[in-house]
Amino acid sequence: MAISPMKPLYNPLFCTVFVLTLLVLVSSAIIEEEARKTFIIRVQQDAKPSIFPTHKHWYESSLRSLSTAAVNVETPDSGGASRLIHSYDTVFHGFSARLSVSEAQKLESFSGIMAVIPEQVRHLHTTRSPEFLGLRTGDNAGLLKESDFGSDLVIGVIDTGIWPERESFNDRDLGPAPAKWKGECVAGENFPASLCNRKLIGARYFCNGYEATNGKMNETTEFRSPRDSDGHGTHTASIAAGRYVFPASTLGYARGVAAGMAPKARLAAYKVCWNAGCYDSDILAAFDAAVADGVDVISLSVGGVVVPYHLDAIAIGAFSASDARVFVSASAGNGGPGGLTVTNVAPWVTTVGAGTIDRDFPADVKLGNGKIISGVSVYGGPALAHDKLYPLIYAGSEGSDGYSSSLCLEGSLDPNAVKGKIVLCDRGINSRAAKGEVVKKAGGIAMILANGVFDGEGLVADCHVLPATAVGAAAGDEIRKYIQSATKSNSPPMATIIFRGTRLNVAPAPVVASFSARGPNPETPEILKPDLIAPGLNILAAWPDNVGPSGIPSDKRRTEFNILSGTSMACPHVSGLAALLKAAHPDWSPAAIRSALMTTAYSRDNRGETMLDESTGNSSTVMDYGAGHVHPQKAMDPGLVYDITSFDYVDFLCNSNYTMKNIQVITRKTADCSGAKSAGHVGNLNYPTLTAVFQQYGKHKLSTHFIRTVTNVGDQDSVYTVKIHPPSGVVVTVQPEKLVFRRVGQKLNFLVRVQTEAVKLSPGSSVVRSGSIVWSDGKHSVTSPVIVTLQQPI
């Protein structure tokens, strides 16, 4: 009997449903994968189950358990190991990983997980300054001499890497690295470990967070190594600790000796910034490595959006660094001149704004009507003739799209309209140097770059690719009016640019740079930020070989030094100074070093008048410059310091109404807030500035008090008396009025009462008044700003 073969079971409806279900599941997995972002996870270190040999095994197992797919759908990121970006164990206990929102929520419920923090992308806050600050090599006594130029101190620069071959990083006459140093020189693309020396004693790079978000880096445009492909990190590192180099200049400008603040300090470069930005997970890994390596100072010239401290990776990393007695300085940001723009505001971070020095680079515009308009530039190519005028046009009236052409955006200019002419462009959107390239491509012979209303009168000199100069907002208006008037009268507008080179001994100086971010502190108004300002405008420092001085890819010019501006440049000045102070006073804490810098800072310029605000030309305020401009020589011997311990910061967080869990996320310490809150308020943190914030809820009389403790670091048997300069309309009393110290290291307390009356304000508005208290023993003057802010609630 013949046996028929069995027919396969086939149900079209079942197959269709199965395929559709599979497609939905695959699509869901792909959508979930695409929606993933990086989170930083804080764990309770001692909560690791004993089954796991290491914390990393625990982290990977936790990530594997998050799989939500109902079928075995393979995704490129499905494994726990592949999703782990960094594991942290020094300044932070935990890890970073790519998670969807639902996975992050699920992970937060796991035992031992304390917090799941979304990652931020940060961005860079992009000589003669040592002499301007009073640091001279020939001095027989002073900060450089006392500290041996910082030779035993290590400054860790968290930035875009370093160009190690620069002469600023030579190791001549330097001994071996400090015995405590545990770091290493990590080799990578075009960066053998042998490039480190006794000056550059460590170099690492962190790109896992960057690549987790952006995919593999393009290694034709950036280096997978500590080598700097941007220039920013090389520049900031040499400001902090560059060796003496002569001759130094940029395209012939600022000729002289280039030197960092601490010329013999050692450097360690931690590269965390890449083409798409600086990612929190990488920044935290750099903090982790730097503290473990043994740095004394961390310099960080990047920033982002201000968030509560327990969600801020920089604040978290900086706290543990400070707890390990590492001084952390960070740039205040370039969001000025508007208020509430300051970043990196945690009180355990020294936040640095930017001022000018007594040097500039004038490049004036001469109009056809004979008017001379002041401008600045660092242009080193063939110049325009001084005795000849050239056709002048405003880009905003020549393009098809007036807005794009006014800003000289890529492709916005009509070559037929601009060829052979000087083009006036408005500042904004694209970089200042990029506008010049747009004009040059379209056939323009030169550019005048005008500030917008928000930029005010602050000017930044750039290494343009064609003859160009920058002018203020008022000058831009004047040039536009001239163009319009000349055109109406059938007299073609004409102009030229006169480059006048380098000018020294400029007055007034310092001036608060227009771009420098301002207070009040968005997160904690009772803590004045920025803390102080330092040179940050038109600063000469080392520059890599592979980047033109304008930073534009098409710029093939090469220079060993470049002139840049930003709070990025101000921050490493303070980092280097902190290293010198730490070398001179090894027992000082990070808070004591900051106190010395702040209480000896000054607010008067080289004319003897209150520092000006570059953006307006008016007097600046404490919200612009904090305690003032750094004065290194006085900081070496401040007399008294306001010291702060890590436990004081915990009390501060308690009084700021952070939960005990969030405090532990920041500090890694178990907090008991019951005692802290009964002891005072947020303003009672032992900070060198005293800020009272009053909400006018129908009250007429307003008052508060501050308790401060000062430590004698000057002379034994010294007596300090207080002089009060109260803010306008405010009564300030200090008890006691005299502090009698019998020994060095002795601590004494005093009480400051602040009383004022409500003023008439419109809803949502505020008024700021400032004064100071000064403790003096006849030799030292210890100045603390007193700020009173009156706010009218909406």
FIDREN-417768 format. One record per residue (C-alpha): residue number from 1; x, y, z. Coordinates in steps of 0.05 Angstrom, whole numbers, plus 5000, padded with zeros to 4 digits. Layout:
// FIDREN-417768
    i     X     Y     Z
  NUM     X     Y     Z
...
This chain:
// FIDREN-417768
    i     X     Y     Z
    1  5000  5000  5000
    2  5028  5067  4979
    3  5037  5118  5034
    4  5024  5190  5016
    5  5073  5241  5042
    6  5047  5286  5098
    7  5026  5356  5076
    8  5055  5412  5118
    9  5006  5449  5162
   10  4995  5518  5132
   11  4948  5571  5160
   12  4955  5637  5122
   13  4920  5677  5176
   14  4966  5649  5230
   15  5029  5664  5190
   16  5006  5735  5176
   17  4992  5748  5250
   18  5058  5717  5270
   19  5098  5759  5220
   20  5061  5822  5241
   21  5074  5807  5314
   22  5147  5795  5300
   23  5151  5860  5261
   24  5118  5899  5318
   25  5166  5869  5368
   26  5227  5883  5324
   27  5202  5954  5311
   28  5190  5965  5384
   29  5260  5941  5400
   30  5290  5986  5347
   31  5249  6046  5371
   32  5270  6030  5442
   33  5343  6026  5419
   34  5338  6092  5381
   35  5305  6126  5442
   36  5361  6105  5488
   37  5405  6158  5519
   38  5461  6157  5568
   39  5447  6157  5643
   40  5495  6159  5701
   41  5476  6111  5756
   42  5496  6122  5829
   43  5499  6058  5870
   44  5506  6044  5944
   45  5576  6015  5942
   46  5567  5965  5999
   47  5502  5938  5968
   48  5538  5894  5917
   49  5512  5822  5924
   50  5567  5775  5945
   51  5553  5731  5884
   52  5588  5782  5840
   53  5665  5783  5844
   54  5669  5857  5824
   55  5624  5917  5820
   56  5630  5916  5745
   57  5601  5846  5742
   58  5542  5871  5784
   59  5531  5930  5737
   60  5532  5886  5675
   61  5484  5836  5706
   62  5436  5892  5724
   63  5437  5918  5653
   64  5425  5848  5624
   65  5364  5840  5669
   66  5332  5902  5637
   67  5316  5866  5572
   68  5242  5880  5557
   69  5234  5844  5491
   70  5183  5788  5491
   71  5221  5749  5439
   72  5296  5741  5430
   73  5307  5802  5387
   74  5381  5817  5380
   75  5399  5891  5380
   76  5468  5920  5375
   77  5463  5941  5448
   78  5429  5882  5481
   79  5486  5856  5523
   80  5501  5884  5592
   81  5575  5890  5577
   82  5564  5927  5511
   83  5516  5977  5543
   84  5563  5994  5600
   85  5600  6059  5583
   86  5642  6073  5644
   87  5650  6044  5714
   88  5669  6094  5769
   89  5701  6080  5836
   90  5739  6141  5861
   91  5698  6205  5860
   92  5633  6168  5847
   93  5607  6099  5860
   94  5569  6073  5801
   95  5569  6068  5725
   96  5541  6099  5661
   97  5500  6063  5608
   98  5453  6072  5550
   99  5381  6064  5573
  100  5311  6080  5549
  101  5268  6121  5595
  102  5229  6059  5616
  103  5293  6021  5630
  104  5319  6079  5671
  105  5256  6078  5713
  106  5260  6003  5721
  107  5334  6006  5741
  108  5319  6059  5793
  109  5275  6009  5830
  110  5331  5958  5836
  111  5361  5946  5904
  112  5426  5985  5915
  113  5410  6037  5861
  114  5409  6107  5892
  115  5399  6152  5831
  116  5394  6150  5756
  117  5419  6216  5727
  118  5407  6238  5655
  119  5472  6257  5619
  120  5484  6329  5597
  121  5527  6350  5538
  122  5574  6406  5558
  123  5610  6455  5513
  124  5677  6491  5515
  125  5676  6562  5544
  126  5722  6590  5493
  127  6026  6723  5540
  128  6023  6783  5578
  129  5976  6761  5633
  130  6029  6736  5683
  131  6061  6805  5683
  132  5994  6839  5688
  133  5979  6796  5750
  134  6045  6816  5781
  135  6081  6749  5772
  136  6153  6766  5749
  137  6210  6717  5745
  138  6262  6766  5771
  139  6228  6779  5838
  140  6272  6759  5897
  141  6209  6744  5937
  142  6137  6731  5918
  143  6089  6676  5899
  144  6132  6646  5843
  145  6194  6645  5886
  146  6159  6619  5949
  147  6125  6562  5912
  148  6186  6543  5869
  149  6141  6558  5810
  150  6095  6501  5831
  151  6145  6446  5814
  152  6117  6392  5860
  153  6044  6404  5842
  154  6003  6370  5789
  155  5948  6406  5750
  156  5898  6361  5715
  157  5866  6395  5654
  158  5800  6365  5633
  159  5791  6390  5562
  160  5804  6373  5488
  161  5872  6340  5500
  162  5941  6368  5488
  163  5994  6378  5433
  164  6054  6352  5473
  165  6109  6375  5425
  166  6097  6449  5440
  167  6156  6484  5473
  168  6109  6506  5529
  169  6110  6434  5553
  170  6185  6421  5553
  171  6215  6389  5615
  172  6283  6422  5618
  173  6310  6427  5690
  174  6251  6390  5719
  175  6263  6332  5767
  176  6224  6266  5767
  177  6148  6267  5775
  178  6125  6274  5848
  179  6130  6208  5886
  180  6054  6208  5899
  181  6038  6207  5824
  182  6001  6145  5802
  183  5979  6167  5733
  184  6002  6143  5665
  185  6010  6165  5593
  186  5958  6126  5553
  187  5981  6114  5482
  188  5934  6124  5423
  189  5930  6148  5352
  190  5991  6191  5336
  191  6007  6194  5411
  192  6059  6144  5435
  193  6068  6141  5510
  194  6139  6167  5501
  195  6110  6237  5486
  196  6100  6247  5560
  197  6158  6275  5599
  198  6175  6305  5666
  199  6129  6364  5650
  200  6070  6327  5618
  201  6069  6269  5667
  202  6001  6240  5648
  203  5953  6238  5590
  204  5888  6200  5582
  205  5827  6203  5537
  206  5754  6185  5549
  207  5708  6176  5489
  208  5660  6120  5508
  209  5605  6168  5527
  210  5615  6209  5463
  211  5614  6147  5419
  212  5555  6116  5456
  213  5513  6175  5433
  214  5545  6192  5365
  215  5573  6126  5341
  216  5646  6115  5324
  217  5686  6178  5317
  218  5711  6201  5249
  219  5785  6188  5258
  220  5802  6230  5197
  221  5782  6293  5235
  222  5798  6275  5308
  223  5848  6232  5344
  224  5830  6171  5385
  225  5883  6191  5435
  226  5901  6248  5483
  227  5925  6289  5423
  228  5888  6354  5414
  229  5851  6363  5348
  230  5816  6427  5370
  231  5868  6472  5404
  232  5827  6491  5465
  233  5860  6441  5512
  234  5931  6459  5490
  235  5915  6532  5501
  236  5885  6524  5570
  237  5940  6476  5593
  238  5994  6526  5574
  239  5958  6583  5609
  240  5957  6542  5673
  241  6028  6516  5672
  242  6064  6532  5607
  243  6140  6540  5610
  244  6175  6605  5592
  245  6180  6611  5516
  246  6213  6668  5478
  247  6199  6694  5428
  248  6124  6682  5426
  249  6070  6716  5384
  250  6010  6703  5340
  251  6017  6727  5268
  252  6064  6782  5295
  253  6017  6804  5350
  254  6032  6803  5426
  255  6106  6792  5417
  256  6144  6774  5480
  257  6152  6719  5530
  258  6096  6668  5538
  259  6089  6634  5606
  260  6036  6600  5646
  261  6016  6616  5718
  262  6056  6559  5748
  263  6113  6548  5698
  264  6144  6488  5734
  265  6080  6454  5756
  266  6068  6385  5725
  267  6011  6374  5676
  268  5963  6316  5665
  269  5916  6320  5606
  270  5847  6287  5608
  271  5814  6291  5540
  272  5738  6290  5545
  273  5716  6340  5492
  274  5704  6318  5420
  275  5673  6346  5357
  276  5602  6339  5384
  277  5617  6365  5454
  278  5638  6340  5523
  279  5594  6285  5552
  280  5580  6279  5626
  281  5596  6205  5629
  282  5666  6219  5602
  283  5676  6281  5646
  284  5659  6240  5708
  285  5708  6186  5685
  286  5762  6239  5679
  287  5748  6265  5749
  288  5751  6193  5774
  289  5819  6182  5740
  290  5848  6249  5759
  291  5835  6242  5833
  292  5860  6170  5833
  293  5923  6192  5794
  294  5940  6243  5848
  295  5928  6312  5817
  296  5928  6372  5864
  297  5886  6418  5820
  298  5832  6405  5768
  299  5820  6457  5714
  300  5754  6451  5676
  301  5736  6501  5622
  302  5670  6471  5600
  303  5598  6480  5623
  304  5525  6469  5609
  305  5456  6480  5637
  306  5450  6493  5712
  307  5412  6437  5746
  308  5405  6416  5820
  309  5472  6391  5847
  310  5449  6318  5853
  311  5436  6317  5777
  312  5500  6353  5759
  313  5558  6306  5742
  314  5609  6362  5747
  315  5584  6383  5816
  316  5584  6310  5838
  317  5654  6296  5812
  318  5680  6362  5840
  319  5653  6348  5910
  320  5691  6284  5917
  321  5753  6317  5888
  322  5747  6373  5939
  323  5736  6320  5993
  324  5803  6291  5971
  325  5834  6361  5979
  326  5838  6373  5904
  327  5823  6445  5884
  328  5773  6450  5827
  329  5766  6512  5785
  330  5715  6518  5730
  331  5696  6571  5679
  332  5634  6613  5694
  333  5610  6610  5622
  334  5606  6658  5563
  335  5531  6674  5569
  336  5542  6747  5590
  337  5526  6802  5595
  338  5456  6780  5617
  339  5441  6762  5689
  340  5430  6691  5715
  341  5478  6664  5662
  342  5533  6637  5707
  343  5546  6561  5706
  344  5587  6513  5748
  345  5557  6544  5811
  346  5568  6491  5865
  347  5600  6523  5926
  348  5656  6472  5928
  349  5677  6495  5858
  350  5716  6560  5847
  351  5677  6594  5791
  352  5717  6641  5747
  353  5693  6698  5704
  354  5735  6737  5653
  355  5766  6806  5652
  356  5812  6844  5604
  357  5886  6858  5612
  358  5923  6922  5595
  359  5937  6901  5523
  360  5894  6904  5460
  361  5899  6899  5385
  362  5867  6961  5353
  363  5842  6956  5282
  364  5802  7018  5265
  365  5752  7031  5210
  366  5761  7096  5170
  367  5697  7116  5135
  368  5690  7158  5072
  369  5664  7216  5113
  370  5729  7218  5152
  371  5701  7186  5215
  372  5746  7137  5253
  373  5711  7078  5286
  374  5749  7038  5338
  375  5754  6962  5328
  376  5800  6903  5345
  377  5831  6848  5304
  378  5889  6798  5301
  379  5896  6795  5226
  380  5966  6780  5201
  381  5960  6777  5126
  382  5966  6831  5071
  383  5930  6893  5097
  384  5888  6944  5061
  385  5921  7009  5041
  386  5913  7063  5094
  387  5912  7119  5043
  388  5860  7087  4998
  389  5785  7077  5009
  390  5747  7016  4984
  391  5673  7006  4968
  392  5632  6988  5031
  393  5566  6950  5034
  394  5520  6923  5088
  395  5509  6848  5077
  396  5437  6853  5102
  397  5416  6896  5044
  398  5450  6854  4990
  399  5426  6782  4996
  400  5361  6749  4975
  401  5347  6733  5048
  402  5362  6795  5088
  403  5368  6759  5154
  404  5416  6705  5131
  405  5458  6753  5090
  406  5462  6804  5147
  407  5495  6749  5189
  408  5539  6728  5131
  409  5516  6656  5136
  410  5544  6603  5089
  411  5518  6614  5017
  412  5478  6677  5036
  413  5520  6729  4999
  414  5514  6747  4925
  415  5584  6748  4895
  416  5562  6800  4844
  417  5543  6847  4901
  418  5604  6837  4947
  419  5662  6826  4900
  420  5718  6875  4913
  421  5683  6907  4971
  422  5688  6913  5047
  423  5627  6877  5076
  424  5593  6896  5142
  425  5566  6832  5175
  426  5525  6825  5239
  427  5548  6780  5295
  428  5508  6717  5311
  429  5492  6644  5292
  430  5558  6623  5259
  431  5627  6637  5287
  432  5660  6705  5279
  433  5717  6677  5238
  434  5669  6635  5194
  435  5635  6699  5172
  436  5701  6724  5144
  437  5709  6660  5105
  438  5639  6669  5076
  439  5657  6740  5054
  440  5723  6717  5025
  441  5690  6661  4986
  442  5640  6710  4956
  443  5697  6755  4933
  444  5696  6808  4988
  445  5763  6839  5003
  446  5751  6854  5077
  447  5699  6849  5133
  448  5673  6893  5189
  449  5639  6851  5243
  450  5587  6889  5283
  451  5561  6869  5351
  452  5486  6861  5362
  453  5448  6897  5416
  454  5456  6839  5465
  455  5531  6836  5453
  456  5537  6910  5471
  457  5606  6942  5464
  458  5649  6882  5483
  459  5701  6866  5430
  460  5739  6802  5416
  461  5800  6801  5371
  462  5801  6742  5322
  463  5853  6714  5274
  464  5811  6727  5212
  465  5825  6696  5144
  466  5818  6763  5109
  467  5828  6835  5131
  468  5773  6844  5184
  469  5758  6880  5248
  470  5704  6876  5303
  471  5665  6937  5325
  472  5613  6949  5380
  473  5538  6953  5372
  474  5536  7029  5372
  475  5592  7032  5320
  476  5555  6981  5277
  477  5493  7027  5278
  478  5536  7086  5259
  479  5567  7049  5199
  480  5498  7026  5175
  481  5473  7098  5179
  482  5533  7122  5140
  483  5521  7070  5086
  484  5448  7088  5081
  485  5462  7163  5080
  486  5517  7158  5028
  487  5474  7114  4983
  488  5416  7163  4986
  489  5461  7220  4966
  490  5488  7180  4907
  491  5557  7181  4938
  492  5582  7109  4943
  493  5599  7089  5014
  494  5674  7078  5023
  495  5720  7054  5079
  496  5785  7022  5097
  497  5813  6984  5158
  498  5875  7008  5193
  499  5911  6953  5233
  500  5952  6985  5289
  501  5986  6922  5317
  502  5994  6911  5393
  503  5981  6966  5443
  504  6005  6960  5515
  505  5990  6996  5580
  506  5917  7004  5561
  507  5871  7039  5611
  508  5823  7024  5640
  509  5842  6953  5658
  510  5818  6906  5680
  511  5747  6911  5652
  512  5695  6856  5661
  513  5691  6822  5593
  514  5623  6829  5558
  515  5615  6754  5547
  516  5633  6736  5619
  517  5572  6701  5652
  518  5539  6739  5709
  519  5502  6725  5773
  520  5459  6716  5811
  521  5470  6642  5823
  522  5410  6606  5790
  523  5413  6547  5837
  524  5432  6579  5904
  525  5422  6655  5903
  526  5452  6659  5974
  527  5521  6638  5946
  528  5551  6693  5902
  529  5576  6668  5835
  530  5621  6678  5798
  531  5671  6677  5855
  532  5721  6723  5821
  533  5748  6742  5753
  534  5816  6732  5719
  535  5846  6750  5651
  536  5804  6720  5596
  537  5803  6768  5537
  538  5854  6762  5480
  539  5901  6714  5516
  540  5964  6687  5482
  541  5979  6614  5494
  542  6003  6550  5459
  543  5968  6523  5398
  544  5972  6457  5360
  545  6003  6446  5291
  546  5941  6417  5257
  547  5892  6475  5269
  548  5895  6543  5236
  549  5892  6603  5284
  550  5820  6619  5262
  551  5797  6549  5278
  552  5767  6542  5208
  553  5784  6477  5171
  554  5803  6515  5108
  555  5853  6558  5146
  556  5921  6528  5129
  557  5962  6579  5168
  558  6003  6550  5225
  559  6026  6583  5290
  560  6057  6559  5354
  561  6014  6607  5395
  562  5944  6634  5387
  563  5903  6689  5418
  564  5835  6667  5446
  565  5782  6696  5491
  566  5732  6666  5539
  567  5721  6646  5611
  568  5757  6583  5587
  569  5820  6625  5587
  570  5805  6657  5655
  571  5795  6590  5690
  572  5866  6561  5680
  573  5896  6627  5706
  574  5863  6611  5773
  575  5881  6537  5767
  576  5954  6556  5760
  577  5951  6606  5816
  578  5918  6554  5861
  579  5976  6507  5847
  580  6025  6562  5868
  581  5986  6575  5932
  582  5982  6501  5947
  583  6057  6494  5937
  584  6070  6553  5984
  585  6019  6529  6035
  586  6014  6452  6031
  587  5966  6449  6090
  588  5913  6494  6059
  589  5848  6462  6038
  590  5814  6479  5971
  591  5766  6525  6009
  592  5824  6561  6043
  593  5858  6572  5975
  594  5794  6600  5945
  595  5784  6644  6007
  596  5855  6673  5999
  597  5841  6689  5926
  598  5773  6720  5940
  599  5787  6762  6003
  600  5848  6794  5970
  601  5815  6807  5903
  602  5805  6878  5880
  603  5749  6915  5845
  604  5786  6979  5823
  605  5821  6986  5756
  606  5888  7017  5738
  607  5856  7086  5742
  608  5835  7075  5814
  609  5762  7072  5796
  610  5709  7016  5800
  611  5721  6966  5744
  612  5677  6978  5683
  613  5630  6930  5648
  614  5655  6924  5577
  615  5585  6913  5549
  616  5558  6980  5573
  617  5618  7022  5592
  618  5586  7033  5661
  619  5612  7010  5728
  620  5608  6936  5740
  621  5578  6902  5801
  622  5589  6842  5846
  623  5542  6803  5802
  624  5593  6813  5746
  625  5659  6802  5782
  626  5641  6766  5847
  627  5694  6783  5900
  628  5736  6819  5847
  629  5797  6808  5803
  630  5851  6760  5828
  631  5912  6790  5861
  632  5963  6733  5867
  633  6016  6767  5910
  634  5966  6787  5963
  635  5933  6718  5961
  636  5998  6687  5983
  637  5991  6722  6051
  638  5917  6735  6063
  639  5921  6740  6139
  640  5855  6703  6151
  641  5817  6650  6112
  642  5746  6624  6112
  643  5755  6549  6113
  644  5701  6498  6096
  645  5699  6423  6109
  646  5661  6370  6071
  647  5614  6364  6131
  648  5600  6439  6125
  649  5578  6427  6054
  650  5532  6371  6077
  651  5500  6420  6126
  652  5493  6470  6069
  653  5456  6417  6027
  654  5411  6401  6086
  655  5393  6475  6094
  656  5381  6477  6018
  657  5326  6425  6028
  658  5361  6369  5991
  659  5337  6300  6013
  660  5383  6255  6051
  661  5385  6208  5990
  662  5404  6264  5943
  663  5457  6289  5991
  664  5487  6219  5992
  665  5487  6219  5915
  666  5529  6282  5916
  667  5574  6270  5975
  668  5577  6194  5985
  669  5564  6211  6059
  670  5504  6191  6101
  671  5470  6256  6121
  672  5433  6272  6185
  673  5399  6339  6172
  674  5366  6347  6239
  675  5424  6385  6270
  676  5441  6426  6208
  677  5373  6458  6199
  678  5368  6478  6272
  679  5437  6510  6266
  680  5421  6562  6212
  681  5405  6575  6140
  682  5436  6568  6071
  683  5475  6633  6078
  684  5511  6606  6139
  685  5559  6565  6097
  686  5627  6593  6117
  687  5636  6627  6049
  688  5680  6689  6039
  689  5620  6728  6013
  690  5554  6743  6051
  691  5491  6745  6009
  692  5422  6759  6038
  693  5361  6746  5994
  694  5296  6776  6019
  695  5227  6760  5991
  696  5182  6820  6004
  697  5119  6784  6025
  698  5085  6846  6053
  699  5139  6855  6106
  700  5166  6924  6118
  701  5227  6908  6161
  702  5274  6853  6137
  703  5332  6823  6174
  704  5378  6763  6176
  705  5445  6743  6205
  706  5508  6706  6185
  707  5556  6666  6228
  708  5627  6663  6202
  709  5692  6630  6225
  710  5760  6656  6205
  711  5826  6619  6213
  712  5890  6658  6226
  713  5942  6641  6173
  714  5982  6705  6183
  715  6021  6726  6245
  716  6013  6701  6316
  717  5990  6752  6368
  718  5952  6792  6316
  719  5891  6835  6328
  720  5840  6848  6273
  721  5788  6903  6275
  722  5729  6907  6228
  723  5710  6964  6182
  724  5639  6963  6154
  725  5619  6990  6086
  726  5544  6976  6087
  727  5503  6971  6023
  728  5459  7032  6009
  729  5398  7032  6054
  730  5423  6973  6095
  731  5446  6970  6168
  732  5503  6921  6179
  733  5531  6905  6248
  734  5588  6858  6267
  735  5600  6826  6335
  736  5652  6825  6361
  737  5685  6884  6326
  738  5755  6859  6345
  739  5786  6790  6337
  740  5847  6774  6379
  741  5890  6716  6355
  742  5945  6685  6399
  743  5971  6633  6350
  744  5973  6614  6277
  745  5917  6565  6260
  746  5870  6592  6314
  747  5797  6599  6294
  748  5750  6654  6317
  749  5676  6667  6303
  750  5638  6730  6289
  751  5565  6748  6276
  752  5540  6794  6221
  753  5469  6824  6226
  754  5437  6853  6164
  755  5375  6897  6169
  756  5338  6935  6115
  757  5269  6958  6095
  758  5225  6936  6038
  759  5225  6980  5976
  760  5172  6990  5923
  761  5182  6940  5867
  762  5139  6915  5810
  763  5119  6841  5814
  764  5175  6794  5793
  765  5229  6848  5797
  766  5289  6855  5844
  767  5342  6903  5866
  768  5414  6886  5887
  769  5455  6928  5935
  770  5527  6913  5956
  771  5578  6934  6007
  772  5632  6898  6047
  773  5664  6884  6114
  774  5739  6888  6120
  775  5781  6857  6176
  776  5849  6889  6183
  777  5909  6882  6229
  778  5947  6939  6196
  779  5984  6890  6150
  780  5929  6849  6120
  781  5860  6870  6094
  782  5810  6813  6090
  783  5751  6836  6049
  784  5683  6801  6045
  785  5629  6829  5999
  786  5560  6838  6032
  787  5503  6832  5982
  788  5430  6845  5995
  789  5378  6825  5943
  790  5305  6848  5951
  791  5256  6809  5909
  792  5182  6824  5897
  793  5144  6759  5886
  794  5096  6754  5827
